[in-house]
Amino acid sequence: MIESSTTIQVISAGLPRTGTKSLKNALEIIYHKPCYHMFEIIFNKQSDIIKWQNLIHDSHMITTPPLLTTKTIAIYDKLKELLDGYIATTDLPTCGFYKDLMNIYPNAKVLLTIRDKYDWLHSLRKVVLPKSNDPWKLKIEEGDKVLGLNSDFYKLTEDSLKFAFQKDDLNFDDDQVLLECYDEYNRLVQETVPSDRLLVLRLGDVWEPLCKFLNVEIPNGIDYPCVNSHHQMTQLTEQLIKYKSLDAIIHMFPDLI
């Protein structure tokens, strides 16, 4: 298997819109090393989109057997390559790979970020997955074009959710289906990950439970990050559309981008 220059110490299994960007910032404050999050793809590594898409295709609906197969080893090598240089993972597309990552990095701790499911759905609709008939969807796509994102990115988002939920087909316009998937996913994570290896974090939690679990000191004089609210993301989208340039607005969102 490929040897990486870093070892993942924290695996976040939390779904998008559960505080994953705030957690990314928090882990980077703690470890002083980068944490992989969908924002890494959007702002730094759009070339990773096709790599993750291929990896999901290779891994979809496959349960890792007790003994490593040639195919499983190849998947693990691709994961290690994509995550080389990072200390932790959060958000899509990595959250759906939490079981594979636990096998690759047996000493890594696992976090599960959660929130009220109705609040989660509302935030998901505002930022990640508006309904197909929602006019805001066109605004998001217009803003994404400024960032150089296209249909490949949307496909990765949807396929990453299908993979996390272990669904071949999913009606993303059906609120009830998404709520059921959210509950089932969080239940399975808590059943799968050994209790001594897992910390469940609720949106709004502060440094204490995280630092105690990771056995690190609480950062002195630094508030726990609170970024990437759906209000912030709405503002970001509107400013991207207005100025047609990320460089023109990056100073407006210093903790976000």
C-alpha positions in Angstrom: 0.0 0.0 0.0 1.1 3.6 -0.6 2.9 5.3 2.3 1.7 8.7 3.1 3.7 11.6 4.4 1.1 12.2 7.2 -1.3 10.1 9.2 -4.9 10.9 9.6 -5.6 11.4 13.3 -9.3 12.4 13.1 -12.0 11.0 10.9 -15.3 13.0 10.9 -18.2 10.9 9.8 -20.6 13.9 10.0 -22.8 14.7 7.1 -22.6 18.2 5.4 -24.4 21.0 7.1 -23.7 19.6 10.6 -20.9 22.0 11.5 -18.2 20.3 9.4 -16.5 23.5 8.3 -16.4 24.9 11.9 -14.9 21.5 12.8 -12.4 21.7 10.0 -11.2 25.1 11.3 -11.1 23.8 14.9 -9.0 20.8 14.0 -6.6 23.0 12.0 -6.2 25.2 15.1 -5.5 22.2 17.2 -3.1 20.4 14.9 -1.7 23.2 12.8 -2.1 21.0 9.7 -4.8 21.0 7.0 -8.1 19.1 7.3 -9.7 17.8 4.2 -13.2 19.2 3.5 -15.3 19.8 0.4 -14.1 23.3 0.5 -10.6 21.9 -0.3 -12.0 20.6 -3.5 -13.9 23.9 -4.3 -11.1 26.3 -3.6 -7.9 24.4 -3.9 -8.3 21.0 -5.6 -11.0 20.9 -8.3 -8.8 18.3 -10.0 -9.8 15.9 -7.2 -13.5 15.9 -8.4 -12.9 13.2 -11.0 -10.7 11.2 -8.7 -13.4 11.1 -6.0 -16.0 10.3 -8.6 -14.0 7.3 -9.8 -13.3 6.2 -6.2 -17.0 6.3 -5.4 -17.8 4.3 -8.5 -15.2 1.7 -7.5 -16.4 1.5 -3.9 -20.2 1.9 -4.3 -22.3 -0.5 -2.3 -19.2 -2.6 -1.4 -18.7 -3.7 2.2 -15.0 -4.2 3.1 -14.4 -7.9 3.8 -12.4 -9.1 6.8 -9.5 -9.9 4.5 -8.2 -7.3 2.1 -8.8 -8.0 -1.5 -6.8 -6.6 -4.4 -9.7 -4.2 -5.2 -9.9 -3.1 -1.6 -6.2 -2.4 -1.4 -6.5 -0.3 -4.6 -9.3 1.7 -3.0 -7.3 2.2 0.2 -4.3 3.4 -1.8 -6.4 5.9 -3.7 -7.8 7.2 -0.4 -4.3 7.6 1.1 -3.1 9.4 -2.0 -6.1 11.8 -2.0 -5.6 12.5 1.7 -1.8 12.7 1.7 -0.7 15.8 3.6 -3.9 16.1 5.7 -4.3 15.4 9.4 -8.1 15.0 9.5 -11.2 14.6 7.3 -14.6 16.2 7.5 -17.7 16.6 5.3 -18.3 15.1 1.8 -17.0 13.2 0.1 -14.9 11.6 2.9 -17.7 11.1 5.4 -19.1 8.2 3.5 -15.8 6.4 3.6 -15.5 6.5 7.4 -15.3 2.7 7.7 -12.6 2.4 5.1 -10.7 5.3 6.8 -11.0 3.5 10.1 -9.3 0.5 8.6 -6.6 2.5 7.0 -5.9 4.6 10.1 -6.6 2.3 13.0 -5.4 4.8 15.6 -7.6 7.7 14.3 -10.4 8.9 16.5 -13.9 9.3 14.9 -16.2 12.2 15.3 -19.9 12.4 14.4 -21.3 15.9 14.1 -25.1 16.0 14.3 -27.9 18.6 14.7 -31.7 18.7 14.7 -32.8 16.9 11.6 -35.2 19.6 10.5 -32.6 22.3 10.9 -30.2 20.1 8.9 -32.7 19.7 6.1 -33.4 23.4 6.0 -29.7 24.2 5.8 -29.1 21.5 3.2 -31.7 23.0 1.0 -30.3 26.5 1.4 -26.7 25.6 0.7 -26.1 22.1 -0.8 -29.2 20.6 -2.3 -32.1 23.0 -3.2 -35.1 21.3 -4.7 -35.0 21.1 -8.5 -37.9 23.6 -8.8 -36.4 26.1 -6.3 -35.3 29.4 -8.0 -32.5 29.6 -5.5 -30.9 26.6 -7.2 -30.2 28.7 -10.3 -28.6 31.3 -8.1 -26.3 28.7 -6.5 -25.3 27.4 -9.9 -24.6 31.0 -11.1 -22.3 31.5 -8.1 -20.6 28.2 -8.6 -19.8 29.1 -12.2 -17.7 32.0 -10.9 -15.8 29.4 -8.9 -15.2 27.3 -12.0 -17.6 24.5 -10.8 -19.8 22.6 -13.2 -22.1 19.6 -13.5 -19.2 17.3 -12.4 -19.2 18.9 -9.0 -23.0 18.6 -8.6 -22.7 14.9 -9.6 -20.0 14.4 -7.0 -22.2 16.0 -4.3 -25.2 13.8 -5.2 -23.1 10.6 -5.6 -21.3 11.2 -2.4 -24.6 11.4 -0.5 -25.9 8.3 -2.3 -22.7 6.5 -1.3 -22.9 7.7 2.3 -26.6 6.6 2.5 -25.8 3.4 0.6 -28.6 4.1 -1.9 -28.4 3.3 -5.6 -31.2 5.7 -6.3 -32.4 8.7 -4.3 -35.1 11.2 -4.9 -33.3 14.4 -3.7 -36.5 16.4 -4.0 -38.2 14.3 -1.3 -37.8 15.8 2.1 -39.0 12.8 4.0 -36.6 10.5 2.2 -33.7 12.7 3.1 -34.8 12.9 6.8 -35.0 9.1 7.0 -31.6 8.8 5.4 -30.1 11.3 7.8 -31.5 9.4 10.8 -30.4 6.0 9.5 -26.9 7.2 8.6 -26.3 8.6 12.1 -27.7 5.5 13.7 -25.4 3.2 11.7 -22.3 5.3 12.5 -23.0 5.1 16.2 -23.6 1.3 15.9 -20.6 0.7 13.8 -17.9 2.7 15.5 -16.7 1.4 18.9 -17.8 3.7 21.7 -14.3 4.4 22.9 -13.3 5.6 19.5 -16.3 7.8 18.8 -17.4 11.3 20.0 -20.8 12.6 19.0 -20.6 16.4 18.7 -23.8 18.5 18.5 -23.9 21.7 16.6 -23.0 24.4 19.0 -20.7 22.4 21.2 -17.5 24.1 22.2 -13.8 23.2 22.8 -14.1 21.1 26.0 -15.6 17.8 24.7 -13.5 17.8 21.5 -10.2 18.6 23.2 -10.9 16.1 26.0 -11.6 13.3 23.5 -8.6 14.1 21.4 -6.4 14.5 24.6 -5.2 17.9 23.6 -5.2 21.3 25.4 -7.9 23.8 24.8 -6.6 26.5 22.5 -5.8 29.6 24.7 -7.8 32.7 24.0 -9.5 31.3 20.8 -13.2 30.8 20.5 -14.5 27.6 18.9 -15.1 28.4 15.2 -18.6 29.2 14.1 -18.6 29.5 10.3 -20.4 28.5 7.1 -23.9 29.2 8.3 -26.5 29.1 5.6 -26.8 32.9 6.0 -23.1 33.2 5.3 -23.3 31.0 2.3 -26.3 32.9 1.0 -24.2 36.1 1.2 -21.2 34.4 -0.4 -23.4 33.3 -3.4 -24.9 36.8 -3.8 -21.5 38.5 -3.7 -20.1 36.0 -6.2 -22.9 36.8 -8.6 -22.5 40.5 -8.0 -18.7 40.8 -8.5 -18.1 37.8 -10.7 -14.8 37.1 -9.0 -13.7 35.3 -5.9 -10.7 37.5 -5.5 -12.9 40.6 -5.3 -14.8 39.2 -2.2 -12.4 36.9 -0.4 -11.7 39.6 2.2 -15.4 39.6 3.1 -15.2 35.9 4.3 -11.8 35.5 5.9 -12.8 32.5 8.1 -14.9 30.8 5.4 -12.6 30.6 2.4 
